Amino acid sequence: MDLVARATGAADLARALAASRDAVLVWRCTDADTAVAAAALTGEPRHPRLGLWLAISAGYPAALAARDVKTLAALVGLSDVVIEADEHPRAHAEVVEALLGGGPVTLANEVATLDAAYNRPAPREPVTVWAHEGGRLVGGGQSLGLVASGSDALGAWRRYGA
């Protein structure tokens, strides 16, 4: 399975999905909040090949990202989410992944301490959570490296694969 990372404006999301062809599009919005822009797809058919690229920061912690992922998984369907962070991306991804489960979460790592936290309901379909670390995507027991990159009418893209 390959992932294609691409950043576009909200108006170009449908074209970016089509351009990803056989890979999962992991999308970041350049002109609006990524989660809000993806939610605009609510009235359209579910997108099983859509993922999001989310940048964690002090103003957008992993727990909030997990809530957005859970909500978007229910509204539009998501298969993957990539977590980017300046420090400890795997720890942030661990928080997001744990909060996508159905039960209470008790977890302590470099970035969060959770005690019996809930984020219900769990997504109906599994969402693979990846950490962007050292130019690779790490998650779900896999590691994907950059296998190709380029640019087209929509802008720059990067393809990650095994």
Stockholm file with secondary structure:
# STOCKHOLM 1.0

chainA/1-162         MDLVARATGAADLARALAASRDAVLVWRCTDADTAVAAAALTGEPRHPRLGLWLAISAGYPAALAARDVKTLAALVGLSDVVIEADEHPRAHAEVVEALLGGGPVTLANEVATLDAAYNRPAPREPVTVWAHEGGRLVGGGQSLGLVASGSDALGAWRRYGA
#=GR chainA/1-162 SS CCEEEEEECGGGHHHHHHHTTTSEEEEEESSSCHHHHHHGGGGSCCCTTEEEEEECBTTBCHHHHHHHHHHHHHHTCCSEEEEECSSCHHHHHHHHHHHTSSSCEEEECSSCEEEEECCCSCCSSCCEEEEEETTEEEETTEEEEEEEEEEETTEEEEEEEC
#=GC SS_cons         CCEEEEEECGGGHHHHHHHTTTSEEEEEESSSCHHHHHHGGGGSCCCTTEEEEEECBTTBCHHHHHHHHHHHHHHTCCSEEEEECSSCHHHHHHHHHHHTSSSCEEEECSSCEEEEECCCSCCSSCCEEEEEETTEEEETTEEEEEEEEEEETTEEEEEEEC
//
